[in-house]
């Protein structure tokens, strides 16, 4: 699986928050957008959808939007390489959402 870095700014609700997933190698920038929230750029080169049911039973509709992909591997077609990256990003982002929900639920138990 690829290695991902998450940059998150949920403190800006007026802009719909901002979740950026970055890959260091190959270099890629992916935005995670929750359905109904603001899309920060319309220029995505590839998209993938994720339906995630949180522990409260609410289904969240997320879209991962890839804006940039760069690789130094001249033997790989970037168009073909972007699909497996997005699939890995979907799995990674789902695991992140599950981790965050579990932490929120655990924090509630200790209050």
N, C-alpha and C positions, 0 to 999 in steps of 0.2 A: 504494500500500500504506500502511497505517496505520503510525504510529511507535509502537514498543514499548519499554518499560523493563523489565529483568529484575531482580528482587530475589531473591537466592538464599541459602539457608542450608543447604548440604550437610553442615555440621559437626555436625549434630544427628541422628546415625543412629538414636537411640532413638525419635525422632519421625518417622522416615522422610524426613528432609530437608524442605525447604520451598522451592518455586519459585513465585514470584508474578510474573505478567506484568501490567504496568499500561499502560494507554493514557492519555496526557494529554488527548487530544481525539478522539472523545468519551471521557468518563471511563469506564473499565472496569477491573475487577479480575478476573483469571483465574488460577486455580491450575493448575499442571501436576503431575499425579500419576502416578508410575510404578506399574504394576500390582503389587499385593501390598504396596504401601507405605500408610502411614496417610493417609486422607482427613481433612483438618483441619476441614472443615465439610460437612454434609450438605445445605446449602441452596442448591445451584447452580440457577441459573435456566435454563442451557443447558449442554450438554456436547458434546464432539467427541472422537473417538478417533484416535490416530496410532500406526501400526506403523512402527518405525524399526529398520533393520538396521545395527548398528554395524560398524566395520571388522573386528572379530573374528568376524563372522558370527552374532552373537547378536541375536535380534529382541527389541526392547524395546517393550512395550505401554504407551503413554502416554495419559492422558486429560486434556484441557483442560476445566476447569470454570469457567464464568463465574458470578460471584457478584453483580456489580454493573454496571449500565450506566446512564449518565446523559448526555443530550445536550441542548443548548439549541435544537436544530433541531426546531421544532414541526411541521414538515411531514413528518418522518420518524417512522415507527412503530418504537419501540425493539425490538419483537419481530422485525420484519423486518430491522432493522439489525444485530442480534446475530449472525445467521448469517454474513454476509460478514466480520464482524470475527473470528469464530472461525476461518474458513477462512484469512484472512490470518495469524492467530496461529499456526495449524498450520504454515503454510509458513515463517514466521519462526522458530518454535521448532525445526523440523527443521534449518534452516540453522544455528541456534545449536548444536545437537547435533553436526552435521557439523564445525563450526568447532572445538568443544572436542575432539572425537575426533582431528582433524588435529593440534591443538596437543599433545595427549598423545603421539601417535605420533612427532611431531617431537622432543619432549623426550626420548623414549627413545633416539633416534638419537644424541644428544649426551652421553649419560651414559657 
